[in-house]
Amino acid sequence: MAAGNGASAQVTARIESLGANLLFISRGAGVNLTLKDAARLPQVTPLVKAAMPVINSGEPVIFGGQNLGGPIVGVDQL
């Protein structure tokens, strides 16, 4: 669990270092954004400087012979 907590703290610190001008939009409650939607966001509002898709998954992660399972997040720039 300690490895997971350390990784979580590291990710949190990196996100916080980006500043206060971030907005995360997650699908749910009837919202289902596409890659095309993400690409258009900077074109339709001057408040959005860039958009990038994120994929979240919860899969087992085996490292050093230990099953550390947890979230896996992948990001790609459009």
VMD Tcl script that draws the C-alpha trace (Angstrom):
set ca {
  {0.00 0.00 0.00}
  {2.90 2.36 0.70}
  {4.06 2.18 -2.94}
  {0.56 3.11 -4.08}
  {0.40 6.03 -1.65}
  {3.79 7.32 -2.81}
  {2.77 7.15 -6.45}
  {-0.52 8.87 -5.66}
  {1.27 11.68 -3.83}
  {3.68 12.08 -6.75}
  {0.86 12.33 -9.29}
  {-1.00 14.81 -7.07}
  {2.11 16.98 -6.76}
  {2.60 17.00 -10.54}
  {-0.99 18.01 -11.17}
  {-0.82 20.75 -8.54}
  {2.37 22.10 -10.14}
  {0.45 22.71 -13.38}
  {-1.50 25.54 -11.78}
  {-5.11 26.40 -11.13}
  {-6.25 26.63 -14.74}
  {-7.08 22.96 -15.26}
  {-10.48 21.43 -15.85}
  {-11.11 17.70 -15.85}
  {-14.29 16.53 -17.55}
  {-15.26 12.93 -16.96}
  {-17.92 10.99 -18.73}
  {-20.90 9.95 -16.72}
  {-24.42 11.14 -15.96}
  {-25.22 11.02 -19.67}
  {-22.00 12.79 -20.77}
  {-19.97 10.89 -23.35}
  {-17.30 13.04 -25.00}
  {-15.45 11.89 -28.10}
  {-11.95 12.68 -29.40}
  {-13.62 15.01 -31.89}
  {-15.31 16.88 -29.00}
  {-11.98 17.27 -27.20}
  {-10.27 18.57 -30.35}
  {-13.00 21.18 -30.86}
  {-12.98 22.59 -27.32}
  {-10.11 25.06 -27.93}
  {-11.81 26.18 -31.15}
  {-15.19 26.95 -29.61}
  {-14.14 28.74 -26.44}
  {-11.18 31.06 -25.83}
  {-11.00 29.86 -22.22}
  {-9.74 26.44 -23.33}
  {-6.12 26.60 -24.48}
  {-5.66 22.85 -25.00}
  {-7.52 19.61 -24.49}
  {-6.28 16.06 -24.26}
  {-8.00 12.71 -23.86}
  {-7.42 10.59 -20.78}
  {-8.10 6.89 -20.34}
  {-8.61 5.43 -16.87}
  {-8.52 1.75 -16.05}
  {-8.25 -0.36 -12.95}
  {-6.03 -3.34 -13.66}
  {-3.65 -5.48 -11.63}
  {-0.07 -4.20 -11.75}
  {2.68 -6.68 -10.94}
  {5.99 -5.14 -9.89}
  {8.84 -6.85 -8.10}
  {6.78 -10.00 -7.69}
  {4.01 -8.13 -5.92}
  {0.49 -7.55 -7.17}
  {0.01 -3.83 -6.51}
  {-3.26 -3.34 -8.43}
  {-4.61 0.14 -8.78}
  {-5.58 2.81 -11.24}
  {-3.82 3.14 -14.59}
  {-4.13 6.50 -16.32}
  {-3.02 7.21 -19.89}
  {-2.89 10.64 -21.52}
  {-2.30 11.62 -25.11}
  {-2.03 15.06 -26.64}
  {-4.33 15.81 -29.58}
}
mol new
graphics top color blue
foreach p $ca { graphics top sphere $p radius 0.5 }
foreach p [lrange $ca 0 end-1] q [lrange $ca 1 end] { graphics top cylinder $p $q radius 0.2 }
display resetview
